[in-house]
Amino acid sequence: CSDQKKMRVKRIAIDAGYAADFVYGYVKSRSPRCIATKGIGGLGKPFILGAGTVTKASRVRLQLLGVDAGKEEIVNRLRVEKPGLGYCHFPQLENGEPMRGYDETFFAGLKAEHREIRHKLGFRTYVWTKLPSQRNEPFDCRILALAALVMPSSGINLDTMSRDVFE
């Protein structure tokens, strides 16, 4: 941010699809800001699936995400060309150069997946495929950041965000 202000982290969404026990331990030690998430694929599922559950063994909040809807939302937001609703902001230095970490590799990863039409049992269906040898972590992180923002339990109100900015 060019005004050098910082914001407090309100919510962190962490993918528990891999190494779930490790993620649950991490989330439990940092509650209530952290929440574990698990992606569920498939067309027609909403991005945020329900209000979240609590895992039996770890007693950690788990939010299920309809990842196909999340991916579609991110792709649509990346197409918005003018600042405003849905526009994706990426940090830049004063001279217009990208900030550290926002290089060509980052943006290639942000576009690492695309939706294809496949035929299954005589019906057309859509599947998300990752480009070969392309890392997709920036895309996944963007989906998790959006989930942290919009999940009902986030407590984030964009109208009052200014109170979370500090010098």
C-alpha positions as CSV (number, residue, x, y, z in Angstrom):
1,C,0.0,0.0,0.0
2,S,1.6,3.3,-1.0
3,D,0.3,5.1,2.2
4,Q,2.5,2.7,4.3
5,K,-0.5,1.8,6.5
6,K,-0.9,-1.7,7.8
7,M,-4.0,-3.8,8.5
8,R,-4.7,-6.4,11.1
9,V,-5.4,-9.9,9.9
10,K,-9.0,-10.6,10.6
11,R,-9.4,-14.2,9.3
12,I,-7.0,-16.8,7.9
13,A,-8.4,-19.8,5.9
14,I,-6.0,-22.8,5.6
15,D,-6.6,-25.7,3.3
16,A,-6.8,-28.9,5.4
17,G,-7.0,-31.2,2.3
18,Y,-3.4,-32.3,2.8
19,A,-1.8,-32.9,6.2
20,A,-5.1,-32.3,8.0
21,D,-3.8,-33.2,11.5
22,F,-1.0,-30.6,11.2
23,V,-3.4,-28.0,9.9
24,Y,-5.9,-28.7,12.7
25,G,-3.2,-28.3,15.3
26,Y,-2.1,-25.0,13.8
27,V,-5.6,-23.7,13.6
28,K,-6.4,-24.8,17.1
29,S,-3.4,-22.9,18.5
30,R,-4.5,-19.7,16.7
31,S,-8.2,-19.7,17.1
32,P,-10.5,-17.8,16.5
33,R,-8.7,-16.0,13.6
34,C,-7.7,-19.2,11.8
35,I,-10.2,-21.6,10.3
36,A,-9.5,-24.9,8.5
37,T,-11.1,-25.4,5.1
38,K,-11.7,-28.3,2.9
39,G,-12.6,-28.1,-0.8
40,I,-15.4,-30.1,-2.4
41,G,-15.4,-30.2,-6.2
42,G,-18.5,-30.3,-8.4
43,L,-20.7,-28.1,-10.4
44,G,-23.7,-26.4,-8.7
45,K,-22.3,-26.3,-5.2
46,P,-22.2,-22.8,-3.6
47,F,-18.7,-21.4,-2.7
48,I,-19.4,-21.5,1.0
49,L,-21.1,-24.8,2.0
50,G,-23.1,-24.2,5.1
51,A,-22.0,-22.4,8.2
52,G,-19.1,-24.7,9.0
53,T,-18.7,-27.7,11.3
54,V,-16.5,-28.7,14.2
55,T,-14.2,-31.7,13.7
56,K,-14.9,-34.6,16.1
57,A,-11.3,-35.5,17.0
58,S,-9.6,-32.1,17.0
59,R,-12.6,-29.9,17.9
60,V,-11.5,-27.4,15.3
61,R,-13.9,-25.3,13.1
62,L,-13.9,-26.6,9.5
63,Q,-15.5,-24.7,6.6
64,L,-16.3,-26.7,3.5
65,L,-15.8,-24.8,0.2
66,G,-17.3,-25.4,-3.2
67,V,-14.1,-25.0,-5.1
68,D,-15.5,-24.9,-8.6
69,A,-17.6,-21.9,-7.6
70,G,-14.6,-20.3,-6.0
71,K,-12.5,-20.8,-9.0
72,E,-15.2,-19.3,-11.3
73,E,-15.5,-16.3,-9.0
74,I,-11.7,-15.6,-9.0
75,V,-11.5,-16.0,-12.8
76,N,-14.5,-13.6,-13.2
77,R,-12.9,-11.1,-10.8
78,L,-9.6,-11.2,-12.7
79,R,-11.5,-10.1,-15.8
80,V,-12.7,-6.9,-14.2
81,E,-10.7,-4.1,-15.7
82,K,-11.7,-1.0,-13.8
83,P,-11.3,-0.5,-10.0
84,G,-14.5,-1.0,-8.2
85,L,-16.7,-4.0,-7.2
86,G,-14.9,-7.3,-7.8
87,Y,-11.7,-5.7,-9.1
88,C,-8.5,-7.4,-8.1
89,H,-5.8,-5.1,-6.6
90,F,-2.2,-6.1,-6.7
91,P,0.4,-4.1,-4.8
92,Q,2.9,-1.9,-6.7
93,L,5.8,0.2,-5.8
94,E,5.7,4.0,-6.3
95,N,7.3,3.7,-9.7
96,G,4.6,1.2,-10.9
97,E,6.8,-1.8,-10.6
98,P,5.3,-4.9,-8.9
99,M,6.1,-5.5,-5.3
100,R,8.3,-8.4,-4.3
101,G,6.5,-11.7,-4.9
102,Y,4.1,-10.3,-7.6
103,D,6.2,-11.3,-10.5
104,E,5.6,-13.2,-13.7
105,T,5.7,-16.5,-11.8
106,F,3.0,-15.4,-9.5
107,F,0.7,-14.3,-12.3
108,A,1.4,-17.5,-14.3
109,G,0.3,-19.4,-11.1
110,L,-2.8,-17.3,-10.9
111,K,-3.8,-18.4,-14.4
112,A,-2.6,-22.0,-13.9
113,E,-6.1,-23.6,-14.1
114,H,-8.8,-23.3,-16.7
115,R,-12.2,-24.8,-17.2
116,E,-12.8,-27.4,-19.9
117,I,-15.9,-29.0,-21.3
118,R,-15.9,-32.8,-21.0
119,H,-18.5,-35.4,-21.9
120,K,-19.4,-37.9,-19.3
121,L,-22.1,-40.5,-19.8
122,G,-23.4,-38.5,-22.8
123,F,-23.7,-35.2,-20.9
124,R,-21.6,-32.1,-21.1
125,T,-19.8,-31.2,-17.9
126,Y,-17.1,-28.8,-16.8
127,V,-13.9,-29.7,-15.1
128,W,-11.0,-27.5,-13.9
129,T,-7.6,-28.6,-15.2
130,K,-4.2,-27.4,-14.2
131,L,-1.8,-26.6,-17.0
132,P,1.1,-29.2,-17.1
133,S,4.2,-28.3,-15.1
134,Q,2.5,-25.1,-13.8
135,R,2.3,-24.3,-10.1
136,N,-1.2,-23.2,-9.0
137,E,-0.5,-22.0,-5.4
138,P,-1.3,-18.3,-6.2
139,F,-4.7,-19.4,-7.6
140,D,-5.4,-21.5,-4.5
141,C,-4.3,-18.8,-2.1
142,R,-6.6,-16.3,-3.8
143,I,-9.5,-18.7,-3.4
144,L,-8.7,-19.1,0.3
145,A,-8.4,-15.4,0.8
146,L,-11.8,-14.8,-0.8
147,A,-13.3,-17.6,1.4
148,A,-11.8,-15.9,4.5
149,L,-13.5,-12.7,3.4
150,V,-17.0,-14.0,2.6
151,M,-17.6,-16.9,5.0
152,P,-20.4,-16.1,7.4
153,S,-18.2,-16.5,10.5
154,S,-15.5,-14.1,9.3
155,G,-16.9,-11.1,11.2
156,I,-15.5,-9.0,8.4
157,N,-17.6,-6.0,7.5
158,L,-16.1,-4.0,4.6
159,D,-18.0,-0.9,5.6
160,T,-16.1,-0.7,8.9
161,M,-12.6,-1.9,7.7
162,S,-11.1,1.5,8.4
163,R,-11.0,0.8,12.1
164,D,-8.6,-2.1,11.4
165,V,-6.0,0.1,9.7
166,F,-3.2,1.4,11.9
167,E,-0.1,3.4,11.4
